[in-house]
Amino acid sequence: MTEILAKATRAPSAINMQPWRFLVIDSPEGKEKLAQLASFNQTQVLTSSAVIAVFYDANNIEYMDEIFSKAVELGYMPQEVKELQLQQARPYYASLTPAALRDINMLDSGLVSMQLMLVARAHGYDTNPMAGYDKDRIAEVFQLDKERFQPVMLLSIGKASKQGYPSYRLPVDTITTWA
Ligand SMILES: Cc1cc2nc3c(=O)[nH]c(=O)nc-3n(C[C@H](O)[C@H](O)[C@H](O)COP(=O)(O)O)c2cc1C
């Protein structure tokens, strides 16, 4: 699980801010608690090996210095580039409305979620993304700061016991415009 999570977080994010946070629910007690919040998704919650609840951290800006300083320390980024980027990013982030910041964080967290599903598949596991759960209560039920940890989606993970159903996709012609 740690390896899958680490590989998933190679996903891109706006100015590499990595706002995603994971709650891995793999104990029977944790699954029971989650099942009460996910009435439409009982099978996935109760029969999977684990459910990963994806959140974003609304106070993620606290990690901005660590992210850029570590990049310099590890030789990934020259000090001047760090300073230039922070000079632009700090006031930009501070100026964002809560709604605009939420859009960015949800976008980044969607990318990590998809990457997590692809990495899981590469490791031989199946997943199911789920939005059908009580987003208003999940943080407090698992003793997380509700204001800080904003729910994105659930991902059940395990080895499928049955073949999944095929699903239709709109043709590329319908969904694409060429210019
Ligand atoms: C944001 C999101 C929320 C979803 N919520 C649920 C859910 O609550 N329960 C469920 O069984 N599947 C859920 N799904 C899975 C979709 O129903 C599924 O991806 C879609 O029907 C296409 O099927 P496929 O992924 O098997 O090709 C969700 C998928 C996404 C991306």
Ligand as a Chemical Component Dictionary entry (heavy atoms), coordinates in Angstrom:
data_LIG
# 
_chem_comp.id                   LIG 
_chem_comp.type                 NON-POLYMER 
_chem_comp.pdbx_formal_charge   0 
_chem_comp.three_letter_code    LIG 
# 
loop_
_chem_comp_atom.comp_id 
_chem_comp_atom.atom_id 
_chem_comp_atom.alt_atom_id 
_chem_comp_atom.type_symbol 
_chem_comp_atom.charge 
_chem_comp_atom.model_Cartn_x 
_chem_comp_atom.model_Cartn_y 
_chem_comp_atom.model_Cartn_z 
_chem_comp_atom.pdbx_ordinal 
LIG C1  C1  C 0 -16.283 10.691 -9.146  1  
LIG C2  C2  C 0 -16.841 9.296  -9.308  2  
LIG C3  C3  C 0 -17.796 8.842  -8.428  3  
LIG C4  C4  C 0 -18.277 7.538  -8.511  4  
LIG N1  N1  N 0 -19.133 7.091  -7.539  5  
LIG C5  C5  C 0 -19.464 5.777  -7.517  6  
LIG C6  C6  C 0 -20.195 5.230  -6.426  7  
LIG O1  O1  O 0 -20.540 5.932  -5.477  8  
LIG N2  N2  N 0 -20.478 3.899  -6.458  9  
LIG C7  C7  C 0 -20.075 3.096  -7.486  10 
LIG O2  O2  O 0 -20.353 1.881  -7.445  11 
LIG N3  N3  N 0 -19.362 3.589  -8.536  12 
LIG C8  C8  C 0 -19.050 4.899  -8.578  13 
LIG N4  N4  N 0 -18.290 5.397  -9.615  14 
LIG C9  C9  C 0 -17.877 4.497  -10.721 15 
LIG C10 C10 C 0 -18.604 4.840  -12.014 16 
LIG O3  O3  O 0 -19.964 4.485  -11.907 17 
LIG C11 C11 C 0 -17.903 4.103  -13.181 18 
LIG O4  O4  O 0 -16.579 4.553  -13.272 19 
LIG C12 C12 C 0 -18.618 4.356  -14.499 20 
LIG O5  O5  O 0 -19.927 3.834  -14.466 21 
LIG C13 C13 C 0 -17.847 3.730  -15.691 22 
LIG O6  O6  O 0 -17.631 2.369  -15.455 23 
LIG P1  P1  P 0 -16.136 1.760  -15.517 24 
LIG O7  O7  O 0 -15.270 2.649  -14.690 25 
LIG O8  O8  O 0 -16.280 0.377  -14.951 26 
LIG O9  O9  O 0 -15.745 1.743  -16.965 27 
LIG C14 C14 C 0 -17.836 6.694  -9.561  28 
LIG C15 C15 C 0 -16.871 7.174  -10.456 29 
LIG C16 C16 C 0 -16.377 8.442  -10.322 30 
LIG C17 C17 C 0 -15.294 8.916  -11.267 31 
# 
loop_
_chem_comp_bond.comp_id 
_chem_comp_bond.atom_id_1 
_chem_comp_bond.atom_id_2 
_chem_comp_bond.value_order 
_chem_comp_bond.pdbx_ordinal 
LIG C1  C2  SING 1  
LIG C2  C3  SING 2  
LIG C2  C16 DOUB 3  
LIG C3  C4  DOUB 4  
LIG C4  N1  SING 5  
LIG C4  C14 SING 6  
LIG N1  C5  DOUB 7  
LIG C5  C6  SING 8  
LIG C5  C8  SING 9  
LIG C6  O1  DOUB 10 
LIG C6  N2  SING 11 
LIG N2  C7  SING 12 
LIG C7  O2  DOUB 13 
LIG C7  N3  SING 14 
LIG N3  C8  DOUB 15 
LIG C8  N4  SING 16 
LIG N4  C9  SING 17 
LIG N4  C14 SING 18 
LIG C9  C10 SING 19 
LIG C10 O3  SING 20 
LIG C10 C11 SING 21 
LIG C11 O4  SING 22 
LIG C11 C12 SING 23 
LIG C12 O5  SING 24 
LIG C12 C13 SING 25 
LIG C13 O6  SING 26 
LIG O6  P1  SING 27 
LIG P1  O7  DOUB 28 
LIG P1  O8  SING 29 
LIG P1  O9  SING 30 
LIG C14 C15 DOUB 31 
LIG C15 C16 SING 32 
LIG C16 C17 SING 33 
# 
